[in-house]
Amino acid sequence: MNFGNLGFGEIILILVVVLLLFGAKRIPEIAGSLGKGINEFKRNLSDAQRQVTAPPPPPPAVGQGAAPRQDEEERPEPKRLLG
């Protein structure tokens, strides 16, 4: 088992230091949080990639009865001063 330039002895030493620093009860919590963070990162990365590669949505139909765009808010009819 060789991770980059780390040998078996170096990996064991790192694991012992982590065990001494955080304790046996905290290591599963840290590993779980790290796993959730990695999954969230992957999900956001795939969502961003999907948005970049997806075709643009078709333009809204213009005409009578067309719904207003989502980024435009509906405004009430202005009041007439002289009428």
C-alpha positions as CSV (number, residue, x, y, z in Angstrom):
1,M,0.0,0.0,0.0
2,N,1.6,3.2,-1.2
3,F,-0.1,6.7,-1.2
4,G,2.1,8.9,-3.3
5,N,5.4,9.2,-1.5
6,L,4.0,7.9,1.8
7,G,4.9,4.4,2.9
8,F,3.2,2.1,5.3
9,G,5.2,3.4,8.3
10,E,4.4,7.0,7.6
11,I,0.6,6.3,7.2
12,I,0.6,4.4,10.6
13,L,2.4,7.3,12.2
14,I,-0.1,9.8,10.9
15,L,-3.1,7.6,12.0
16,V,-1.6,7.4,15.6
17,V,-1.1,11.1,15.8
18,V,-4.7,11.7,14.6
19,L,-5.9,9.2,17.2
20,L,-4.0,11.0,20.0
21,L,-5.1,14.5,18.9
22,F,-8.8,13.8,18.5
23,G,-9.5,10.7,20.5
24,A,-11.3,7.5,19.5
25,K,-14.8,9.0,20.0
26,R,-14.3,12.0,17.7
27,I,-12.8,10.2,14.7
28,P,-16.1,8.7,13.4
29,E,-17.7,12.2,13.7
30,I,-14.9,13.8,11.8
31,A,-14.9,11.1,9.1
32,G,-18.7,11.5,8.8
33,S,-18.5,15.2,8.4
34,L,-15.7,14.9,5.9
35,G,-17.8,12.4,3.9
36,K,-20.9,14.6,3.9
37,G,-18.7,17.6,2.8
38,I,-17.3,15.6,-0.1
39,N,-20.7,14.4,-1.2
40,E,-22.1,18.0,-1.1
41,F,-19.1,19.2,-3.2
42,K,-19.6,16.4,-5.8
43,R,-23.4,17.2,-6.0
44,N,-22.8,20.9,-6.5
45,L,-20.1,20.2,-9.1
46,S,-22.4,18.0,-11.1
47,D,-25.3,20.5,-10.8
48,A,-23.0,23.3,-12.1
49,Q,-21.7,21.0,-14.9
50,R,-25.3,20.1,-15.9
51,Q,-26.3,23.8,-16.0
52,V,-23.4,24.6,-18.2
53,T,-24.0,21.8,-20.7
54,A,-27.8,21.9,-20.7
55,P,-29.4,23.7,-23.7
56,P,-31.0,27.0,-22.9
57,P,-34.8,26.9,-22.1
58,P,-37.1,28.1,-25.0
59,P,-38.1,31.7,-24.9
60,P,-41.6,32.4,-23.4
61,A,-44.5,32.8,-25.8
62,V,-45.4,36.4,-26.5
63,G,-49.1,37.2,-26.9
64,Q,-52.4,37.3,-25.1
65,G,-52.6,35.2,-22.0
66,A,-48.9,34.7,-21.8
67,A,-47.7,34.3,-18.2
68,P,-45.2,36.9,-17.0
69,R,-41.6,35.9,-16.7
70,Q,-40.5,34.7,-13.3
71,D,-37.9,37.5,-12.9
72,E,-40.6,40.1,-13.6
73,E,-43.0,40.8,-10.8
74,E,-46.6,41.6,-11.5
75,R,-47.4,45.3,-11.0
76,P,-50.8,46.8,-10.4
77,E,-52.4,49.1,-12.9
78,P,-51.3,52.7,-12.3
79,K,-53.9,55.0,-10.8
80,R,-55.1,57.8,-13.1
81,L,-54.9,61.3,-11.7
82,L,-57.5,62.9,-14.0
83,G,-60.2,60.7,-15.1
